[in-house]
């Protein structure tokens, strides 16, 4: 992607002679269709009007290093263009070269902002040039949100914003739409040049332009080469990346290889040109062989179809035969199954009757057994009585026997009506069985007559079926003979179709003949059109090839931009991972082991924690140094006087009195002089003595002067410091101790051994304090550095920036895929052109062969027309015979159906005969099984109209009584 400068904005920058308050140079055309396109422009300005300043500031935006400043030859640098109190801006708007798409081309903004530290320009800017600070930024313009005209250069009061406010505002606006802006900002010049290169603005190229604009007429200077080698060196420097020598060497080796292969490629070209003509002849002969093979295959296919038709007919006959055999077997099996079912039902009925009789017999046997049992019991009882008292029992038995005979006679008289009723019921049931048996005998005779009549009718219909089927077969044979003639004509037609003389078997030869002549004329016209179309393919193929080359260039540009963004993303991701897993930060944030910090969500806590940690370390350094100063003072006293010095406040009080001309010394010194070493501990238990020893002692004669000196000066102490005379000290030694207590004093103040021990202890502690100060200083420095690293990362990579980069990278990837898709479509179009061209070449060859074969086709069609004219009459005859076959088959099927009905009727009648016979025999058997109790008595038949079941129930009931 290439860019062209559209507008340049300069604000609050320039020297006094050519200062730009807020100037925008518009180098675009007038607004057309809502867009402004950049155009080549000429800036006309008087001498001294600021052309050189304008170019110097413009090139300083693209070449930020001090050595590249354009005004260097006249001892002018960037710091000469930024005044005190200024926040200077140089901003350029670039428009991407249009690709003819529907969307407007993107507009890239590159800008720089400069400002002196504290906005104060040094007296010697050249010497203090490092105080001139600058930020460089770039983004894609979003109209109405952030573009060249809407930069936050001024605040709400229309004053120039300070550089820090401007940078912060710029970041806030860019963070609202990171995917659209692709915002990047840095204060490092080297990184800025890398960013420009990634956005396809090569600083090295602008270096040549700066060199050409260095002086009047300087455009031609870079192109004046004293030798060819100089030009080659210039070209290599201009087109080759010096940071990749291996790539340059590899490219040169490829060029050498290509040049070295040229003789071989020329030989290959000549060989291919020679072989092209021979291959054309071979291709033509191969085409003839292929056509012959196709014709042979068509003939074999026609024969195979005919054989298939014969096989299909035979298979259909075999299938019909198998179907009729299966149907016969199925019907026979059904008849047998029905017979078995009928027998099973009859057997079931007979078995039920037998079971009922068995139950009646069992009931009678049980009654007889019960009576026998009762008789045996009575007999046994009688024998028992006989055994006890034979005579009494005999008499009693005779008496009982007589009594029984009387009872039996009476019972016989009582049961006489029941027996008579039972015999009447039996006579009635036997009469009903005889009547039913007679009815079944009559019905059996009738069913036999019906079966014989149905058998006769079935035989007649079977004869009719056979006769109609013979007639249908005869008509079918005649129809097949005629179909053979039609097939012969059809084969001739198919042969014509296979030879492509006819389009299909239904075509009329005369019509096809006329069409063939028209096709010949149309083929000649098509041949002319094909030859004309083949002449149009090369320019279109060339146009598509140019479009593919342009897509390849766009893809390379987007791939480079995507790779640069991927590198930025990788570098930022590494920094984020390093900080998110930093051991020190995890320790300060009390993160669990293996945890990970969210740098953006916890940014405030991280800043506060690091600042607090650094401040704590620095405060500890101060405290340690204070302790160290106290230890140094104590060590100085111990080394000089062999005792621990008095407190700092007491020492200062003594020094103040000495300065006022009053000799004074610490009370400890006088105590050591007045009290022997062995008694000092006991003496100091007196709070008055300890209090005076911790103060200052003056001579008795100087007491008034000392009091006046203390009263006349406004000074204070933190600790309680007494000022007493030597006499007062001596008096205190003999004064009784007060009731209040005092904290024991350090023995090093008055004991030599304790002082020596204290000196050794403090010297050791001083070493530890120095080590602690160094460790705290290193920790504070490390925390400050870590805080700076965190701030830099959060500034360069705000929240969502990594996701925005990922999305942008994905968008570039999608754009590359779209380019590849478009390239694939163009490639397919080119391939389609090649296929069409090849198809047109084949069409041209085919049309030539077609025109040559049309004459023979027309001649063969004239012969075929006479044979085809016989087909209508043959088909009508075949149709009539087919109708006869269908009618005869219909008659046969109707007769077969009637024969089947008669056969079914015969079977039903014979089944009824068998059933009536079985019923008759059963009635006769059941009637003969009934006997009368009183044979001599004439039974009376009653209940003539009642059902058989009622008669049977009545008989069973009376018989059981």
C-alpha positions, 0 to 999 in steps of 0.5 A: 500500500502506497500513500500520497500526502494530502494535508500538512498542519503546523501549529505553534512552531517556527522561528520569529521570521516564519512562524506558523500559528495554526496553518493547514496546507491542503494538497487535495482536489476540490470535493468530489463525490464526498471525497478529497483526493490528493494531487500533485501541488506546487507551493509558491512563496516569496524568499524568506517566507518559510519554505525551508522551515516548512520542509525542515519541520516536515522532514523532521516528522519522518526523519526524527534524528538530529543528524537528519535535520534539513537545516543542519548545514546552516546551523539550524536545528529543531530546537530553534523552531520551538519557543518558550511556552510553546507546545509545537505540532507538526501533523501530516495526513496521507491518503492510500492509493485508491484501488477502485473499490467502493469504500473510501481509501484510508487516511493515515495521520502521522504527527509529532508534538514538541515541548521544552521541559517546564515549557522554558527554553534554555539560554543555550538551546544547543547545549541543553537540547536534551530538554526538548521533549517530543512524542510521535504518534500515528493513527487512521483517521475516523471522520468527525471523531479524530482526524487532522482537523479534530486533534485536541491541540486546543483546550476548551478556552482555545488555548494550546494544550500542554504536551502531557494533556495533549498526549493523554487526550489523544490516548483517551480518544483513541482508546474508544475505538482501538480497532478503527484507529490502530493508534500508536505513540512513542517518545523513542525516535528509533521506534518511531522510524520502525512504526513508519516503516510498518505503515509503509512510510519508508524514512530512508526514501524520504531521506533521499527526498530531503537530500534533493531538497537540501539546496537550490537545484539539488534535485539532480545531485543524487543522480550524478554518478561518476561511475557505473559502480556508484549507480549500482551501489545507489540502486542496491542501497535504495531497493535492498534492506541492509539489515538482511544481507543473507536475503540479498545474497540469496536473491542474487544467487537466484538471478544468477541461476536464472541467467545461467539456465537461459541457454538450456531454456532456449534449447527447450523452447526450440524443441517444444516449437518443433514438437508442436506441429508433430503433436498436432498431427498426432492429436488429429489421428488420436481424435479419429481413433477415439471417434471410431472407438465411440462408434464401436462402443455404440454398436455394442451398446445397441446389441447389449440392449437387444439382448437385455430386452430378450432376457427381460422377456424371458425373465418376466415369463419365468416370474409369472410361472413362479408366481402362479405356482406359488399361488397354487401352493398357497391356496392348497395350504389354506384349504388344508389349514381350514380342514384342520381347524374344522376337525379341531372344533369338532373334536373339541365339542365331542371332548366337551360332551365326553367330559360332561358325561364323565362328570355325571357318571362320577357324581352317580358313583360318588352317591352310590359309594356314600350309600354303601358307606352308610350301610357298612357303618350301620352293619358294623354298629349292629355287629358291635351290639350283637357282640355285647348282648347277642340276644338284645342286639338280635331283637333290636336288629329285628325291630330296626329292620322292621322299622327300616322296611316300613321306612323304605316302603314309605320312601318308595311311595314318596319318590314314585312321582320323582321317578315318573318325572325323571322317566318323562324327562328322559322320554322327552329328551330321547324324542328330541334327539330322534327329531334332531337326528332326522333333521340332520339327515335331511340337511346332509342330503341337501348339501350333497346335492349342492356340492355335486352341482357346484362341481359340475359348474366348476368343470365348465368354467375351467374348460372356458378358461383353457379355451380363452387362454389358447386364443390369447396365446395365438393373438400374442404370437401374431403380435410378436411376429409383427413386433419383430418387423417393427424391431427390424425397422427400429434397428435400422432407425437405431442404427441411423441414430447411432450413426447420428443420422437421426437425433432419436428413434421418433424423428422423421427422416424427411424432417431430419433431412431438411434439418440437416441441410439447415444444420450445415448452414448453421455449422458454417455460421458457427465456425465463423463465430468460433474463429472470431471469438478465439481472437478475442481471448488473448487481450482478456487473459492479459487484463486478468493477469494484470489484476492478479499481479495487483492483488499479489502486491496488495497481499504482500503489503497487508501481509507485511502490516499483519506481520508487523502488528503480530510482532508488536503483539508478541512483544507486548504479550511477552511484556504482559506475561513477564509482569503478570507473573513477576515474583516481586509483584506477586509477593506484593499483591499476596498472590497465590502460587501459580496465580496471574495478575490482571495488569489492567484491572489491578493497575491502580492497586499495582501502582499504589503497592509499588509506590508504597513499597518503594516509599516504605523502603526509602523511609526505612533507609531514612530511619536506618540512617538516623539510627546509624547517625546515632550509632556513629555519634555514640561510637565517636564518644566511645572511641574518644572518651571511652564512655557513651556520650550524653544525649543529643539534647544535653550535648546541644545545651552544653554547646549553647552555654559554651557559645554564650561564654558559660563553661558547661559539660555533661552531668555524666562527666561530673558524676564519673569524677565525683562517684567511684565506679563501684558505687555509680550503679547504686547512686543512680537509683536515686532519681534526683542524681540520675536526672542531674547526670543526664543534664548539664553542669556549670560552675557555681559561680556561673549559675546566674549567667547560665540561668540568664543565657537559658532565659534570654534565648528562645530554644527548646529541647525534646528530652528533659535537660537539667542545668545544675551546678557542681554543688547541687550535684554533690548535694543530690548525691547525699539527698534521699531518693524520691518516691517516684522511679527512674528508668535505669541508665545505660551502663556504658555512660559510667562503666568502662567495661560496659562502654567497651562492650557497647562499642563492639556491639554498635560497630557490629550494628553499624555494619548491619545498618550499612548492609540494610541501607544497600539492600533497601536502596536496591529494593526501592530502585528495583520497585521504581524500575518495575513501576516505570516498566508497568507505567510504560506498558500500560501507556503503550498497551492500554486495556483492550489493546492486545485484543484490538491488535489480535482483532486487527491481525485477524482483520488483516488475515481476513483481508488477505483471505479475501484477496486470495479468494479474489485471486482464486476467482481471477485464476479460475476465470483465466482457467475458464478462458483457457478451457473455453479457448480449448473448447472453441478449438475442439468445436472448430475441429468438430464443426469441420468434421461435422460439415464433412459428414453431413453429405453421407448422412443426407444420402442414408436418410433418403433410403431410411424414409421408405422403411419408416413409412410402413411403421404406422400400419404395423403398429395399428395391427399390433395394437389390435392384437394386444387388445384381443390378448387383453380381452381373452385374458380378461375372459379367462380370468373371469372364468377362473374366478367363477370356477374358484367360486364354484370350487369354494361352494363345493368345499363348503357344501361337503364340509356341511355334509360332514358336519350334519353327519357328525351331528346326526350320529351324536344325536343318535348316540346321546339318545341311545344312552338315555334309559328309563327307571320304570320299564313297565310304565309308559313314559309321557313326552312333554315340552315339545317346543322347548329348546334342547338345552332346557330339556337336557338341564331338566333331565340332569336335574331330575336324574340327580334327585 
